[in-house]
């Protein structure tokens, strides 16, 4: 069994690599759909991953991601 700190570091790496993978998938979408502002999508991806990583309460997740 690994210490909690090591598990958190591994989980952080998974989230960072997930972010890079999602942004790579979003690049062709911007060209296909002529989306001019990819920053909004990237910001939403960052917020979604951060909210999940820090394990916020379900209501706080709802407010941050919807509101």
N, C-alpha and C positions, 0 to 999 in steps of 0.2 A: 504494500500500500504506500502510495506516494504522499509526501507532506502536502498540506493544503496550498502552500505557497507555490510549489512546483505545478500543481494542478491548475492554479490560476494563471500561471505564466503560459502553460500549454494552451489553455483555453483562449488567452489573449492572442497568441499566435494564430490559432484557428480563426478567430474573428478578423484579424488583420488580413490573412490570406483570403478569407471569404469576401472581404471588402474589395480586394484587388480583382478577384474573379468576377464579382458582380459589375465592377466598373468596366472590365474588359467586355462583358456581355452587353453593356449599355452603349458602347461606342458604335456598333453597327446600327443600333436602333436610331441614334441621332441622325445618321446619314440616310436611313431608309424613310424616316418619317419627317425629316426636315425640322427636327426639334432644335430650336435655337438656343435654349438655355438648359444645358445638362447639369448646371450647378444645383438646381432645385432637386433633381433626382439623386445626385450624389449626396447632398445634405440630408435627404430623407434616409438614404442607406446608412449614413453615419449615425444619425439619430436612432434608427431602428436597432442597429447593432449595439450601440452604447446603452440604450435602455434595457436591452435584453442581457447584456454583459453584467450590468450593475444590479440586476434582478429587482427592479422597482416593483412596487405593488401594482396589481392589475389596473387599478383606477388611475394611477400616475402614468402608466404606459398609455392608457387610452387618451388621457389629456394631452400628453406630449405628442403622440403620433397623429391624433385626429385634430386636436385643437391647434 
